[in-house]
Amino acid sequence: MPARLPDGDPAPADGALPPAALEGLGTRSFGLYVHVPFCATRCGYCDFNTYTAAELTDDAARGGYVRAALAELALARRVLGDAAPAVGTVFFGGGTPTLLEPAELAALLAGVRETFGLASGAEVSTEANPESVDQRTLAALREAGFTRISLGMQSAAPHVLATLERAHTPGRPAQAAREARAAGFEHVSLDLIYGTPGESDADWRTSLDAALAAEPDHVSAYALIVEPGTRLAAQVKRGALPAPDDDVLADRYELADAALAAAGLRWYEVSNWARDDEARCRHNLGYWRGGDWWGVGPGAHSHVGGVRWWNVLHPATYAGRLAGGISPAAGRELLDAETRRVERVMLELRLAEGLDLAVLDDAGRAAAEQAISDGLAARVGDRLRLTLRGRLLADAVVRSLLG
């Protein structure tokens, strides 16, 4: 969750949603995102809403956070009412969720079960820094009901990890992946970043080889983005590091797609590859398909029935509002039909299943035909699906479809 909040309208103190937003609740996918805003150190490229221990008071640190998050779960249940469905997916993100003790994460997941219930076969994921887990913690998380883990590998090249200010050693992510498998996790994902200043093609191939040697059933690979306000952005601005090169990023993406496909992982979203349908991240698919989700935690974002809102950023403010019986929402927006259509185009086109052509207006359909002629997309039944070249130019294709 980025450490900046969008503009919006005031959110009601009790968190109430318009009746229209609650209509159809349960007919769409419903997930819970739990933002754990703690990190041992802050990486130089990261602009997420995170805090180190030195930046927090005791009330805002782990114990206070867990109490507040459980209070927000209770608030969510009151707001959504009796129509609230059992939760299909839970995703603990951060930050570094596994800086919490397994018992604390288990308590939060138990709170989800008690407040909403978990649907049969629910996906329960956590992100983890490879250095923040070991055999004991992984076994405890699996025993608590976690089914999926996403390990932040980023790179296997020591000098690339140093530029990114990542704390783990190059071989630790693969070892953690093996430990997660041994602990019984159903799905293990590795997250990679390409295009870091100083990274070579050989470095990227080494990272891909190391990731695949760990035999994950899911890999995410993201181009490095220099976010304003980060230490990396300051280094680029003063010329200490070069900005990522678009042509290099395209080459790295093609290398990734070829290597992952050869290993049996298929792309299902522009930056995500999975061994099979079961290995896809169902929680993220809920975002991309326009489902409902409630975001718990400081700075977390939520969406239910065309209403989007976001929580206050600082853990102390977040905990204080909930302790006072007040919603932690800092603002919200009601999405009109055109905004929802635009967002549907932006998100669905990123998926391998493609965009329903019926969503496009006349100008959009003409732009779709041009994208097909240009080799950027293909028509598959009644859907528009990006080609490999189209994935490299996905943002430009979206702009053309929206005019």
C-alpha positions, 0 to 999 in steps of 0.5 A, spaced: 500 500 500 503 506 497 504 511 503 500 517 500 493 517 500 488 519 494 483 525 494 476 523 495 470 525 499 470 525 507 468 518 510 463 517 515 465 516 522 461 509 523 464 506 516 457 506 513 456 504 506 450 506 501 445 501 501 446 500 493 453 498 495 451 492 499 446 490 493 449 484 490 454 483 496 456 475 495 455 475 488 462 477 487 468 475 490 470 477 497 476 477 500 480 481 505 487 484 505 490 485 511 496 490 511 502 489 516 506 496 516 512 493 519 519 492 516 526 491 519 529 496 515 526 500 509 528 498 502 531 504 498 526 503 492 520 502 496 514 507 497 509 503 501 506 505 507 511 502 512 514 503 519 521 501 523 520 499 530 524 506 532 518 510 528 513 507 533 510 507 540 508 501 543 501 502 542 502 503 535 507 497 534 505 490 534 500 488 540 497 495 539 496 493 531 493 486 532 488 489 537 486 495 532 486 490 526 481 485 530 477 491 532 477 493 524 474 486 522 469 487 527 467 494 524 467 491 517 462 485 519 457 491 522 458 495 516 457 489 511 451 486 515 448 479 515 449 479 507 456 479 508 459 472 505 464 468 508 471 470 505 474 467 499 481 469 500 485 473 505 492 476 503 497 479 509 501 484 505 506 489 508 511 491 510 513 484 512 507 481 515 512 475 518 515 480 523 509 479 527 510 472 531 506 466 528 501 466 534 499 474 532 498 472 525 494 466 527 490 470 532 488 475 526 486 469 521 482 466 527 479 473 527 477 473 520 474 466 521 470 468 527 467 474 524 466 472 517 468 465 516 472 462 511 469 459 505 471 452 503 478 452 500 479 459 502 486 461 499 490 464 505 496 468 503 502 471 506 508 475 504 514 474 507 522 477 507 526 470 506 530 472 512 523 473 516 521 466 516 524 459 518 522 452 519 519 453 525 515 459 523 513 456 517 510 450 520 506 454 525 503 458 519 501 452 516 498 449 522 494 456 523 491 455 516 495 459 511 495 456 504 500 460 500 506 464 501 509 469 497 517 470 498 520 477 496 526 474 492 527 480 488 534 478 485 540 473 486 545 478 484 549 480 490 550 487 487 543 488 485 540 486 492 545 491 495 542 497 490 535 495 492 538 495 499 535 488 500 537 485 507 537 477 505 543 473 502 542 471 495 541 463 496 536 464 502 529 465 498 530 458 494 532 455 501 525 459 504 521 456 498 524 449 500 522 450 507 515 452 505 514 446 501 516 442 507 512 445 511 506 443 507 504 450 503 500 448 497 503 454 493 509 458 493 511 464 490 517 468 488 517 475 487 522 478 482 524 485 480 528 487 473 531 493 471 535 495 477 541 500 475 547 496 474 543 489 473 546 486 467 542 481 462 547 475 465 544 477 472 537 477 470 538 470 467 542 468 474 536 470 478 531 467 473 535 460 474 535 461 481 528 462 482 526 456 477 531 452 481 527 453 487 521 450 484 515 455 485 509 454 482 508 461 481 513 467 480 511 475 479 516 479 475 516 486 476 519 492 472 523 497 477 519 503 478 523 509 481 517 512 486 518 519 488 520 520 495 524 514 495 532 514 496 532 510 490 529 516 486 534 521 490 540 517 487 537 517 480 536 525 481 543 526 483 546 522 477 549 517 482 544 511 479 541 511 472 534 511 471 531 504 468 531 504 461 525 502 457 528 498 452 532 494 457 526 493 461 522 490 455 528 485 453 528 483 461 521 482 460 521 477 454 527 473 457 523 472 463 517 470 459 521 465 455 524 462 461 518 461 465 514 458 459 520 453 458 519 451 465 512 450 465 509 457 468 504 460 464 502 468 464 495 469 467 497 477 468 502 481 465 507 480 471 504 474 473 506 466 471 503 460 474 504 452 474 496 451 473 490 455 474 490 452 482 497 456 483 494 463 480 493 468 486 486 468 487 486 474 491 489 478 486 484 476 481 479 478 485 482 485 484 483 485 477 476 482 476 473 488 480 471 483 486 469 486 493 474 486 498 475 490 505 482 492 507 484 492 514 490 496 517 493 503 516 493 505 509 489 499 506 484 500 501 477 497 500 472 496 495 465 494 495 460 495 490 463 501 487 465 504 493 472 505 494 475 508 501 482 508 504 485 508 511 489 513 515 496 512 514 500 512 521 499 506 525 498 510 532 492 514 528 489 508 526 489 504 532 486 511 536 480 511 531 478 504 532 479 505 540 474 510 540 469 506 536 471 511 529 472 508 522 479 508 520 477 511 513 480 517 511 476 518 505 472 515 500 469 515 493 463 513 489 465 510 482 460 512 477 459 507 471 464 510 466 469 510 471 468 503 473 468 501 465 475 505 464 478 501 470 475 495 467 478 496 461 485 497 465 485 491 469 481 486 465 486 487 459 492 485 463 489 478 464 491 472 459 483 471 459 483 478 456 477 484 456 470 483 454 469 487 447 462 489 449 465 493 454 468 498 449 465 504 446 465 505 438 471 508 438 474 503 443 472 497 438 475 501 432 482 501 436 481 494 438 481 492 431 487 497 430 491 493 435 489 487 432 492 489 426 498 492 429 500 485 432 499 487 439 492 483 441 488 478 438 481 476 438 479 470 442 472 469 441 468 475 444 475 477 448 481 481 446 487 478 448 494 481 449 500 478 445 507 478 447 508 485 444 502 487 446 504 486 454 510 490 453 506 496 450 500 494 455 499 501 457 499 504 450 494 499 448 489 501 454 490 508 452 488 507 445 482 503 447 479 509 452 481 514 447 
